[in-house]
Amino acid sequence: MNVETTREYCLSLPHVTEDTPFGEDTLVFRLKGKIFALMGIEQASTINLKCEPERAVSLREHYPERILPGYHMNKTHWNTVVYTRLPDALVQELIRHSYERIKSSLPKKERDAPVDGE
């Protein structure tokens, strides 16, 4: 995957928005206001994704050069994924996993409710 296909995949998920609250060079993807992915535009080869803690450790052990503890993030719950060096299907699955982690943390009434304006 590249920066554009990764961005397109994130935006294809229901109710996802993007913004740049940390500066113009970092894209942030949110589900109903909660961040599930961050990626650099200039350093377009990594994405930070939320992950179930035990799975995060397992992924880091299995892909030691390509999945790392989350850069500038809580290392228990976030991984930095070098998406340019992994199969597209795995990257998409990890993005979906991050999205689902955030979705499951939302109050029940918000999980499937549309975002304002939809």
Secondary structure, DSSP 8 states (H G I E B T S, - for coil): --HHHHHHHHHHSTTEEEE-TT-TTEEEEEETTEEEEEEESTTTTEEEEE--HHHHHHHHHHSTTTEEE-TTS-TTTEEEEEGGGS-HHHHHHHHHHHHHHHHHHS-HHHHSS--TT-
